[in-house]
Amino acid sequence: MKCVVCKTSANEADNIIEDNWVPCFYEGDSEHGPVCPFCSGELLSVAPDGEFELKKKYKGKIVLHDTPEMLYEEEPTDDIVLGFILN
């Protein structure tokens, strides 16, 4: 599982529960998630209905990586790939 804000990974279900990951939050009527403990502590608040929501000062200002294309895209690497040089 990856955080939709910072793309931090958590591999084990025990770590997700123990580390207090938030499974979902709302930005207006749109549901997003999951969110790691650091991002949830900084960006989310509890709404009157008890659900997590994005703080007002961050609405529309954060790129969320929760579409399948964005969530599972390959991370850039620092590997250098050299091809053949033909003279």
JOWOJO-V340941 format. One record per residue. N is the residue number from 1. OMEGA is omega in radians with two decimals (999 if undefined). Layout:
[[N OMEGA] [N OMEGA]]
This chain:
[[1 3.13] [2 3.05] [3 -3.12] [4 3.13] [5 -3.04] [6 3.14] [7 3.00] [8 -3.10] [9 2.97] [10 -3.03] [11 -3.05] [12 -3.13] [13 3.12] [14 3.12] [15 -3.13] [16 -3.13] [17 -3.10] [18 -3.08] [19 3.07] [20 3.00] [21 3.08] [22 -3.07] [23 3.12] [24 3.07] [25 -3.11] [26 2.94] [27 -2.97] [28 3.11] [29 -3.10] [30 3.11] [31 3.14] [32 3.06] [33 0.07] [34 -3.11] [35 3.14] [36 -3.10] [37 -3.13] [38 -3.12] [39 -3.13] [40 3.12] [41 -3.11] [42 -2.92] [43 -3.01] [44 3.00] [45 3.13] [46 3.14] [47 3.10] [48 3.13] [49 3.09] [50 3.12] [51 3.05] [52 3.09] [53 3.09] [54 3.12] [55 -3.06] [56 -3.09] [57 3.14] [58 -3.09] [59 -3.14] [60 -3.07] [61 -3.07] [62 3.05] [63 -3.14] [64 -3.09] [65 -3.09] [66 2.95] [67 -3.11] [68 -3.14] [69 -3.09] [70 -3.07] [71 -3.06] [72 3.11] [73 -3.12] [74 3.08] [75 3.08] [76 3.13] [77 3.09] [78 -3.13] [79 3.06] [80 -3.14] [81 3.14] [82 3.08] [83 3.11] [84 3.06] [85 -3.13] [86 3.11] [87 999]]
